[in-house]
């Protein structure tokens, strides 16, 4: 019934077609005037008709209006608004260049009359952050971090102290679709999750969608984090970078052919290993840890209607350890590699197509040796993906998006081999699994009435596990009884379903609107963890005959209001999410390498609901936001907690973020962040007893206890010598930051400590481990 109601919204399409008069179209690209880069999501507004359109992911826009004279306003966050008058008598191509904020544009009028996309747009829970905003925030060790920044937004929770994983509206870390130039990122963390893989110098724009995902996105239940790399400067060569306490970075960009093609190359490496080496002695020499990133992007304009993009990312973490006695050694590398090739083609002033090919590879490896025993563990996921997406702007101002995508997956959940003396073992436990995933979608964004804006879409997704694969029948002790072999390409199990999406915006007045959304989502691949973090030892598994796809319905309702000439954006949203086929490990599970991990999964249901408050000041010397979330997240598993409902491990009742930045003058900027969060739910032992000679721990109900609340204050000061005068070829700035200003010992983990003899009497205490005290840092950033 819900799918039928949502699909009926497409019938609005016919309402406006019948009465339309002859129209002409205005189309083109919106670009940065200094670099020539396309501006994603820039807004074009026609004052006389009170209609507008948003540029797509490549800066292309198209709008149809009756012939006549119009005042056109173009806005983009961080740029001066450009308003100009044009006389339209036939279809016209108009490429528009915007200046970064603070610069007057000759022969046009600069104004601020259209800053209300927050109120006018249909998307709920959608927030875009520029790299410049992110760089102003205080950070640990001086490393700007996109994922740390989005954790300051309402509805988004940190996975824990020093962890780059995040939870959105009661969903797990695997329920977030993280994209880097259309390539899926399966592991977002460096330094065991303390930092993210995103080098801020290489990033152009970051958009988070946490409610009412449009139909062109699929495969996850909770959110989309869409990260776009810089295209590269089309006009002149530039370099920028930074020297920090633990890492340095350098980015180069410039034209391949001026105004025709450009490139961007960015690298980052930590040098913790180099700093530590002088202090290591004897057998521990060679121990250490480092990570590095490499981002590359190039693009070339083939003609007025065609453009090619090539981008890639390669990053690795490498950890080595040699024990002081020389008896144990470990080498642990892991990381991502992605490659994206895209072709844009503009058929005419209304139809735009983007064709994308993506290669993605994530691998984790553990190599260890002790005395004459060696062991190797390996897991990973590799994808080959192709998709085609169309944007069609009709003469009746219906913006249609439609397309299809296909991915071939190869999963390696765990593969173990080893050697003991002269004996080698390589069990047949690679457990590699292969799958096809595909989707087709259609969405329409249009205004059936001046007070109503609709974004309605439908998506069909399919997932099928295929051979080669051998399925085993096991007895209660895990011994093989029988097996079934599937040839390469043979379908083992398939799933599919319709995913309707609907977003509505009701305008109360020019400064106030009410928005509502409902969405159905399927998720076919899953990250399964035995703890609350996103460590690289967690494994990605596909849907199979045993593991069914996760499913959800999410409902959202919110009121959006701007104040003080759009300088203050406010919103209150409430949401409810119902989730099926959630996955956990069975009770008492301990990892084993010789068994398919899906045999130790149990399945249940989940629900999450709450309210979010967002107050964002966007103008003036002082800018910043307040984000507050009140939420509940729980699970019901027949095979866990005696079938009783229990709070999820990331259930957090209160979550508060205060973010502010004050620009004293061109030289000095002060920023601060305060965060508070209720303690996460945990399970603790409640007693001990003996059975024979064995000591047994008695545990509480699942997640019955809470760790202590988390709170922290960070401050930073950015000093720009001589105000960073535009005439200077070399521009430098110093960033001084203090993480955890009042030295709060926040809980990282809790454990039970026993003092004395349990037979004759002992004291049992719960103790806390904290990892980050007050940490000052300094970073020198430069551009030339």
C-alpha positions in Angstrom: 0.0 0.0 0.0 2.8 2.4 0.9 4.6 1.7 -2.4 1.3 2.4 -4.3 0.8 5.8 -2.5 4.4 6.9 -3.2 4.2 5.8 -6.9 1.0 7.8 -7.3 3.0 11.0 -6.8 4.3 10.5 -10.4 0.7 11.3 -11.5 1.4 14.9 -10.6 3.5 15.0 -13.7 0.4 15.1 -15.9 -1.1 18.0 -14.0 1.2 20.7 -15.3 1.8 19.3 -18.9 -1.7 20.1 -20.2 -1.7 23.8 -19.5 1.9 24.8 -20.3 2.6 27.5 -22.8 5.6 27.6 -25.2 8.8 27.9 -23.2 12.5 28.3 -23.9 15.3 26.7 -21.9 18.3 28.3 -20.2 21.2 25.8 -19.5 24.9 25.7 -18.9 27.6 25.0 -16.3 28.3 26.9 -13.0 32.0 27.2 -12.2 34.5 28.7 -9.8 35.8 31.9 -11.5 39.3 31.4 -10.1 39.9 27.7 -10.7 37.4 26.8 -13.4 36.1 23.8 -11.3 32.4 23.0 -11.6 30.3 23.8 -8.5 28.2 20.9 -7.4 24.7 21.7 -6.3 24.8 25.5 -7.0 21.3 27.0 -7.0 19.8 29.0 -10.0 16.7 31.0 -9.2 14.4 33.0 -11.4 12.9 35.9 -9.4 10.0 36.7 -11.7 8.6 33.1 -11.9 9.8 32.2 -8.4 11.2 28.9 -9.7 14.6 27.5 -9.5 16.9 24.5 -10.2 20.0 23.0 -8.6 23.1 22.1 -10.7 23.9 18.4 -10.8 27.0 16.6 -9.6 28.9 18.1 -12.6 27.7 21.7 -12.3 25.2 21.4 -15.2 21.8 23.0 -14.9 18.7 23.5 -17.1 15.5 25.4 -16.5 12.6 26.2 -18.9 10.6 29.4 -18.7 8.4 31.5 -21.1 10.3 33.9 -23.4 10.9 37.2 -21.8 13.3 39.3 -19.6 14.4 37.9 -16.3 16.6 38.5 -13.3 18.6 35.4 -12.6 20.3 34.7 -9.2 23.0 32.1 -8.7 24.2 31.1 -5.3 26.7 28.6 -3.8 27.9 28.2 -0.3 31.1 30.2 0.3 30.7 32.3 -2.9 29.3 35.7 -3.8 25.8 35.5 -5.2 25.7 36.5 -8.8 22.5 38.2 -10.1 22.1 39.4 -13.7 19.3 40.3 -16.1 19.0 38.4 -19.4 16.5 38.6 -22.3 15.4 35.1 -23.4 13.7 34.8 -26.8 15.1 31.3 -27.7 17.0 28.5 -26.1 20.2 29.9 -24.6 23.4 28.4 -23.1 24.8 30.5 -20.2 27.9 29.3 -18.3 28.2 31.2 -15.1 31.3 31.8 -13.0 31.1 32.6 -9.3 33.7 34.4 -7.2 34.8 33.0 -3.8 33.2 35.2 -1.1 34.3 38.8 -0.6 35.2 39.7 -4.2 33.1 42.0 -6.3 32.2 41.0 -9.9 32.4 43.5 -12.6 29.2 44.3 -14.6 26.9 42.3 -12.4 25.1 42.9 -9.1 26.3 41.1 -6.0 23.5 40.3 -3.6 22.4 37.8 -0.9 18.7 37.4 -1.8 18.7 33.6 -2.3 20.3 31.9 0.6 17.3 29.8 1.6 17.8 26.5 -0.1 17.7 25.1 3.5 13.9 26.0 3.4 13.1 25.6 -0.3 14.7 22.2 -1.1 12.9 18.9 -0.7 15.8 17.0 0.9 15.6 16.3 4.6 18.6 15.6 6.8 20.9 16.8 4.0 24.0 18.9 4.9 26.9 20.0 2.8 30.2 21.0 4.3 33.0 22.7 2.4 36.7 21.9 3.1 37.3 25.4 4.3 34.6 25.0 7.0 36.2 21.7 8.1 39.7 23.1 8.3 38.6 25.8 10.8 37.6 23.2 13.4 40.0 22.2 16.1 41.3 18.6 15.6 43.6 16.1 17.3 47.3 16.2 16.2 46.4 19.0 13.8 44.9 16.7 11.2 41.6 18.0 9.7 39.1 15.2 9.3 35.9 15.1 7.4 34.5 12.2 9.4 35.1 14.0 12.7 33.3 17.1 11.3 30.1 15.2 10.3 30.0 13.6 13.8 29.2 17.1 15.1 25.9 17.1 13.2 22.6 16.1 14.7 21.6 12.5 14.1 25.2 11.4 13.6 27.1 9.8 16.5 30.7 9.0 16.9 31.6 5.3 17.2 33.8 6.2 20.2 36.9 8.1 21.4 39.4 8.3 18.6 37.3 6.3 16.1 36.4 7.4 12.6 33.4 5.1 12.4 30.0 6.8 12.8 26.4 5.9 13.4 23.4 7.6 11.8 19.9 7.5 13.2 20.3 4.2 15.0 22.1 2.3 12.2 25.4 0.5 12.3 28.6 1.7 10.6 28.0 -0.6 7.6 24.7 1.0 7.0 26.4 4.2 5.7 27.2 4.4 2.0 30.5 6.2 1.8 31.5 7.3 -1.7 34.7 8.9 -3.0 34.1 10.1 -6.6 31.5 7.3 -7.0 33.7 4.6 -5.6 32.5 2.8 -2.5 34.9 3.1 0.5 34.7 0.0 2.7 37.2 1.1 5.4 37.3 4.7 6.3 39.9 4.7 9.0 43.6 5.1 9.5 45.6 4.4 12.7 43.1 1.8 13.7 40.2 4.2 13.2 41.7 7.3 14.9 41.8 9.2 11.6 39.8 9.0 8.4 41.3 8.2 5.0 40.1 11.6 3.6 42.9 14.1 3.0 41.1 17.4 3.3 43.4 19.1 0.9 42.2 16.8 -1.9 38.5 17.2 -1.2 36.2 19.7 -2.9 32.8 19.0 -1.3 31.2 16.6 1.3 27.4 15.9 1.4 25.7 13.9 4.0 22.1 12.6 3.4 20.7 11.0 6.6 17.0 10.8 5.8 14.9 10.3 2.8 17.7 9.2 0.4 16.7 9.9 -3.2 16.2 6.9 -5.5 19.6 7.2 -7.3 21.3 5.9 -4.1 20.9 2.4 -2.9 22.5 -0.5 -1.0 22.5 1.0 2.5 19.8 1.6 5.2 21.0 4.7 7.1 22.9 7.4 5.1 24.9 8.5 2.2 28.2 10.3 2.6 29.1 11.6 -0.9 32.7 13.0 -1.0 34.0 14.7 -4.2 37.7 15.2 -5.0 38.9 18.5 -6.4 38.9 18.5 -10.2 42.1 20.6 -10.4 42.7 24.2 -11.3 41.9 24.9 -15.0 43.7 28.3 -15.1 47.0 28.2 -13.2 49.3 26.0 -11.2 48.9 25.9 -7.4 50.3 23.9 -4.5 49.2 23.6 -0.9 50.1 21.5 2.1 50.8 21.3 5.7 53.5 20.2 8.2 52.0 18.7 11.4 53.1 16.8 14.5 52.5 13.3 13.1 51.9 13.8 9.3 52.6 16.1 6.4 50.8 16.5 3.2 51.3 18.2 -0.2 48.8 18.8 -3.1 49.6 20.0 -6.6 47.1 21.1 -9.2 47.0 23.0 -12.4 46.0 22.9 -16.1 46.9 20.2 -18.5 45.7 22.6 -21.2 44.5 25.9 -20.0 40.6 26.0 -19.8 40.5 22.5 -21.4 41.9 20.1 -18.9 43.4 19.9 -15.4 45.0 17.6 -12.8 45.2 17.2 -9.0 47.7 15.1 -7.2 47.7 14.9 -3.4 49.8 12.9 -1.0 49.9 12.5 2.8 52.1 10.4 5.1 52.6 10.0 8.8 56.0 9.7 10.3 55.3 8.2 13.6 57.6 5.3 12.7 60.5 7.6 11.8 60.2 9.5 15.1 60.0 6.3 17.1 63.0 4.5 15.6 65.7 6.3 17.6 64.1 5.1 20.8 63.8 1.4 19.7 66.6 -0.9 20.6 67.7 -4.4 19.9 65.1 -6.8 18.5 62.4 -4.1 18.6 64.2 -2.2 15.8 62.0 -2.2 12.8 58.8 -2.0 14.8 56.5 0.9 14.0 53.4 2.2 12.3 52.7 4.5 9.4 49.9 5.3 7.0 49.9 7.1 3.7 47.3 8.3 1.1 47.6 9.2 -2.6 44.7 11.0 -4.4 44.8 11.6 -8.2 42.3 13.3 -10.5 42.5 14.5 -14.1 39.8 15.7 -16.4 39.7 17.0 -20.0 37.0 18.8 -22.0 36.7 17.0 -25.3 34.2 19.5 -26.8 31.3 21.6 -25.8 29.3 18.5 -24.9 31.8 16.0 -23.7 34.2 15.7 -20.8 36.3 12.9 -19.3 37.3 12.4 -15.7 39.8 9.9 -14.3 40.3 9.7 -10.5 41.8 7.3 -8.0 42.7 6.8 -4.4 45.3 4.5 -2.9 46.0 4.3 0.8 47.7 1.9 3.2 48.2 1.4 6.9 51.3 -0.7 7.8 52.0 -1.9 11.3 55.1 -3.9 12.2 56.1 -5.4 15.6 59.2 -7.2 16.7 59.2 -8.4 20.4 62.3 -7.5 22.5 63.1 -11.2 22.8 62.7 -11.7 19.1 60.3 -14.6 19.6 57.3 -12.8 18.0 56.9 -10.8 14.9 53.9 -9.3 13.2 53.3 -7.5 9.9 49.8 -6.0 9.4 49.0 -4.0 6.2 45.6 -3.0 5.1 43.9 -0.4 2.9 41.8 0.7 0.0 42.4 1.2 -3.7 39.9 2.8 -6.0 39.8 3.9 -9.6 37.0 5.9 -11.3 36.6 6.7 -15.1 33.7 8.9 -16.0 32.4 10.3 -19.2 29.9 13.3 -19.3 27.9 13.9 -22.4 25.3 16.6 -23.0 22.9 15.5 -25.7 21.1 18.8 -25.8 20.0 21.6 -23.5 17.7 19.3 -21.5 19.4 15.8 -21.5 22.7 15.1 -19.7 24.3 11.6 -19.1 27.1 10.4 -17.0 28.7 7.0 -17.6 31.0 5.6 -14.9 33.3 2.6 -14.5 34.7 1.9 -11.0 37.2 -0.5 -9.6 37.4 -0.9 -5.9 39.6 -3.1 -3.7 39.9 -3.3 0.1 42.3 -5.8 1.7 43.4 -6.7 5.3 46.3 -9.0 6.0 47.9 -10.3 9.2 51.3 -12.1 9.1 52.6 -13.3 12.4 55.4 -15.6 13.5 56.5 -17.0 16.9 59.5 -19.3 17.1 59.0 -21.8 14.3 55.3 -21.1 13.9 54.0 -18.8 11.1 50.4 -17.8 10.4 48.7 -15.6 7.8 45.2 -14.2 7.8 43.6 -12.4 4.9 40.2 -10.8 4.2 38.9 -8.3 1.7 36.3 -7.3 -0.9 36.8 -6.4 -4.5 34.3 -4.8 -6.9 33.9 -4.1 -10.6 31.1 -1.5 -11.1 29.5 0.1 -14.0 26.6 2.6 -14.1 24.9 5.1 -16.3 22.9 8.1 -14.9 20.7 10.5 -16.9 19.4 14.0 -16.0 16.4 15.1 -18.0 15.1 18.6 -17.5 11.7 18.8 -19.2 10.1 22.0 -20.7 7.6 21.8 -17.8 10.4 21.9 -15.2 10.2 18.3 -14.1 13.7 17.2 -13.3 13.9 13.5 -14.1 16.8 11.3 -13.0 17.0 7.8 -14.2 19.6 5.1 -14.6 21.0 1.7 -13.8 24.0 0.2 -12.2 25.7 -3.1 -11.9 28.4 -4.5 -9.5 30.3 -7.7 -9.5 31.5 -8.5 -5.9 34.2 -10.9 -4.8 34.3 -11.4 -1.0 37.1 -13.0 1.0 35.6 -13.1 4.6 38.6 -15.0 6.0 41.5 -17.0 4.6 44.1 -18.7 6.8 47.3 -20.5 6.1 50.4 -21.3 8.1 53.5 -23.3 8.9 54.8 -25.1 11.9 58.4 -26.3 11.5 58.5 -28.4 8.3 54.7 -28.8 8.3 52.6 -26.5 6.2 48.9 -26.1 6.4 46.6 -24.4 4.0 43.1 -25.5 4.8 40.4 -25.2 2.2 38.8 -22.3 4.1 39.2 -19.4 1.8 35.4 -19.2 1.7 35.5 -16.8 -1.3 32.0 -15.7 -2.3 30.9 -14.0 -5.5 27.8 -12.0 -6.2 26.0 -9.8 -8.7 24.3 -6.6 -7.5 22.2 -4.4 -9.8 19.7 -1.6 -9.5 17.5 0.6 -11.8 15.8 3.8 -10.7 13.6 6.7 -11.7 12.9 9.9 -9.8 11.2 13.1 -10.6 11.5 16.5 -8.8 8.9 19.1 -9.6 6.6 21.8 -8.2 2.9 20.9 -8.7 2.0 24.1 -6.9 3.9 27.2 -5.7 3.6 25.9 -2.1 4.5 22.2 -2.8 7.7 20.7 -4.1 7.9 16.9 -4.7 10.8 14.5 -5.1 9.3 11.1 -5.8 11.3 8.1 -6.9 11.2 4.3 -7.2 14.1 1.9 -7.3 14.4 -1.8 -8.0 17.4 -3.6 -6.6 18.7 -7.2 -7.1 21.4 -9.3 -5.5 22.4 -12.8 -6.3 25.2 -15.0 -4.9 26.8 -17.1 -7.6 29.4 -19.9 -7.9 32.0 -21.1 -7.7 31.1 -22.1 -4.2 30.8 -25.3 -2.1 28.1 -25.4 0.6 28.6 -27.9 3.4 26.0 -29.6 5.6 27.4 -29.8 9.2 26.6 -31.7 12.3 26.4 -30.1 15.8 30.1 -30.3 16.2 30.9 -28.6 12.9 31.9 -31.8 11.0 31.1 -32.0 7.3 28.3 -34.4 6.5 27.6 -33.6 2.8 28.4 -30.8 0.3 26.9 -29.1 -2.7 29.1 -27.6 -5.3 28.1 -24.7 -7.6 29.8 -24.0 -10.9 31.1 -20.5 -11.7 28.2 -18.2 -12.5 25.6 -20.6 -11.2 23.0 -18.8 -9.1 22.9 -20.0 -5.5 20.4 -17.5 -4.0 18.8 -14.3 -5.3 17.0 -11.5 -3.6 15.3 -8.4 -5.0 12.7 -5.8 -4.2 11.1 -2.4 -4.9 12.3 0.6 -2.9 9.9 3.6 -3.1 11.2 7.0 -2.0 9.2 10.2 -1.4 10.2 13.7 -0.2 7.7 16.5 0.1 8.2 20.2 0.9 5.2 22.4 2.0 6.0 26.1 2.0 4.3 28.0 4.8 5.8 31.3 3.8 9.1 32.4 2.1 11.1 31.7 5.3 9.3 28.6 6.7 8.5 25.1 5.3 7.4 21.7 6.5 9.1 18.6 5.0 8.1 15.0 5.1 9.8 11.9 3.7 9.3 8.1 3.6 11.8 5.6 2.1 12.2 1.9 1.7 15.8 0.5 1.5 17.5 -2.8 1.1 21.1 -3.7 2.0 22.7 -6.8 0.6 26.3 -6.6 2.0 27.1 -6.5 5.7 30.0 -5.6 8.0 29.9 -7.9 11.0 31.8 -7.0 14.1 32.3 -8.6 17.5 32.7 -5.2 19.1 31.6 -1.6 18.8 34.4 -0.3 16.5 35.3 -0.3 12.9 38.6 -2.0 13.2 39.9 -3.6 10.0 39.5 -7.1 11.5 35.7 -6.7 11.0 34.6 -8.6 7.9 32.3 -7.8 5.0 29.9 -10.6 4.1 27.3 -10.9 1.3 23.6 -12.0 1.5 23.4 -15.7 1.0 21.0 -18.6 1.6 21.6 -18.1 5.3 22.2 -14.3 5.5 19.1 -12.4 4.2 19.3 -8.7 3.1 18.7 -6.0 5.7 15.5 -4.0 5.1 14.1 -0.8 6.5 11.3 1.7 6.3 12.2 5.2 7.5 9.8 8.1 8.1 10.8 11.7 8.8 8.9 14.9 9.5 10.5 18.3 10.1 9.9 22.1 10.2 12.5 24.4 8.7 12.7 28.1 9.4 15.2 30.9 8.6 15.7 34.1 10.6 17.5 37.4 10.2 17.6 37.6 6.4 18.6 33.9 6.2 21.6 34.4 8.5 20.2 31.8 10.9 19.0 28.4 9.7 16.9 26.3 12.1 15.2 22.9 11.9 13.6 20.3 14.0 13.2 16.8 12.6 11.6 13.7 14.1 12.2 10.2 12.6 11.2 6.6 13.0 13.1 3.7 11.4 12.0 0.1 11.4 14.7 -2.5 10.5 14.6 -6.2 9.7 17.2 -8.9 9.3 19.8 -7.2 11.6 22.9 -9.3 12.2 24.9 -10.1 15.4 27.2 -12.9 16.5 25.6 -15.7 18.5 25.9 -15.6 22.3 29.2 -16.9 23.6 30.9 -16.6 20.1 34.6 -16.7 20.0 36.4 -16.2 16.6 37.5 -19.3 14.8 39.3 -19.3 11.4 38.2 -22.7 10.2 34.5 -22.1 10.0 32.3 -20.0 7.7 31.5 -17.0 9.9 27.9 -16.9 8.7 27.3 -20.1 10.7 27.7 -18.1 13.9 25.3 -15.2 13.0 21.9 -14.7 14.5 19.2 -12.4 13.1 16.6 -10.1 14.5 14.8 -6.8 14.2 15.6 -3.2 15.2 14.0 0.1 15.5 15.2 3.6 16.1 13.4 6.9 16.7 14.2 10.3 17.9 14.3 14.1 17.4 17.0 16.4 16.1 17.5 20.1 16.6 19.8 22.1 14.3 20.6 25.8 14.6 23.2 27.1 12.1 24.5 30.7 11.9 25.9 31.3 8.5 26.7 35.0 8.3 28.9 37.5 10.2 32.2 37.3 12.0 30.7 34.6 14.3 29.5 31.5 12.6 28.7 28.0 13.9 25.9 25.6 14.9 24.2 23.8 17.7 23.2 20.2 17.1 21.2 18.1 19.5 19.7 14.6 19.2 17.4 12.8 21.5 17.1 9.2 20.4 16.3 5.6 21.2 17.8 2.5 19.4 16.9 -1.1 20.3 17.0 -4.6 19.0 15.0 -7.9 19.4 16.8 -11.2 18.6 15.1 -14.5 19.4 18.5 -16.1 20.0 19.9 -13.3 22.2 18.9 -11.9 25.7 16.2 -14.6 26.0 14.3 -12.9 23.2 13.8 -9.7 25.2 14.3 -6.3 23.7 17.7 -4.7 24.5 19.3 -1.4 23.7 21.8 -1.5 20.8 25.4 -0.9 21.7 25.3 2.6 20.0 22.0 3.6 21.7 22.7 7.1 23.0 19.9 9.1 24.7 21.5 12.6 24.4 24.0 13.9 21.9 25.0 17.5 21.9 27.5 19.5 19.7 28.3 23.2 20.0 30.5 24.5 17.2 31.7 28.1 16.8 34.2 30.2 14.9 34.9 33.9 15.3 37.0 35.9 12.9 38.6 38.7 14.8 40.3 40.1 11.7 42.1 38.8 8.6 44.9 37.5 10.8 43.2 35.8 13.7 40.4 33.3 13.8 39.2 31.4 17.0 37.3 28.2 16.8 35.8 25.9 19.4 33.9 22.6 19.7 32.1 21.2 22.7 30.6 17.7 22.6 28.5 15.8 25.1 27.1 12.3 24.8 25.3 9.9 27.0 27.2 6.7 27.8 26.9 3.8 25.3 25.3 0.5 26.4 27.5 -2.3 27.5 27.3 -5.8 29.0 29.3 -6.5 32.3 29.9 -9.6 34.5 27.7 -9.5 37.6 29.1 -12.5 39.5 31.4 -15.4 39.6 30.9 -19.1 40.6 32.6 -22.4 40.4 31.5 -25.5 38.5 34.0 -28.2 39.6 37.4 -26.5 39.3 36.2 -24.1 36.6 35.6 -20.4 37.3 32.4 -19.2 35.5 31.4 -15.5 35.0 27.8 -14.6 35.2 26.9 -11.7 32.9 24.1 -9.2 33.0 21.4 -8.9 30.4 22.7 -7.6 27.1 23.7 -4.0 27.2 22.1 -3.5 30.6 24.7 -1.0 31.9 26.0 2.3 30.6 29.5 3.7 30.5 30.0 7.2 31.8 28.9 10.2 29.8 31.4 11.6 27.3 32.2 15.3 27.1 35.1 17.3 25.7 36.1 20.9 24.8 38.5 21.6 21.9 39.9 25.0 20.9 42.0 26.3 18.0 43.5 29.5 16.8 44.4 30.1 13.2 47.0 32.9 12.6 47.6 34.2 9.1 50.7 36.5 9.0 50.0 39.8 7.2 46.4 38.8 6.7 47.3 36.5 3.8 47.4 39.4 1.3 46.1 38.3 -2.2 49.2 39.7 -3.9 51.5 37.3 -2.1 52.6 34.2 -4.1 53.3 32.3 -0.9 50.5 32.2 1.7 51.0 30.5 5.0 49.1 30.1 8.2 49.6 28.6 11.6 47.0 26.4 13.3 47.3 26.0 17.1 44.8 23.6 18.7 44.2 22.0 22.0 42.2 18.8 22.1 40.4 18.0 25.4 41.1 21.4 27.0 40.1 20.5 30.5 41.8 17.1 30.4 38.6 15.0 30.8 39.4 11.3 31.2 36.7 9.9 28.9 35.9 6.2 28.9 37.4 4.2 26.0 36.7 0.7 27.4 35.6 -0.6 30.8 36.9 -3.9 32.3 36.4 -5.8 35.5 39.4 -6.0 37.9 39.5 -8.7 40.7 41.7 -8.3 43.7 42.3 -11.1 46.1 41.3 -14.8 46.1 37.8 -15.6 44.8 37.5 -18.6 47.2 38.5 -16.7 50.4 37.0 -13.4 49.4 37.9 -10.8 46.8 37.0 -7.3 45.7 35.7 -6.8 42.2 35.7 -3.4 40.6 34.8 -2.0 37.2 37.7 0.1 35.9 38.0 2.5 33.0 40.6 2.9 30.3 41.1 6.4 28.7 43.3 7.1 25.8 43.4 10.8 25.1 44.3 13.4 27.7 44.8 17.1 26.9 46.8 17.2 23.6 48.2 20.5 22.2 49.2 20.5 18.5 50.6 22.9 15.9 50.3 22.7 12.1 51.8 25.0 9.5 49.6 25.2 6.3 50.8 26.8 3.1 49.7 27.6 -0.4 51.7 28.9 -3.4 
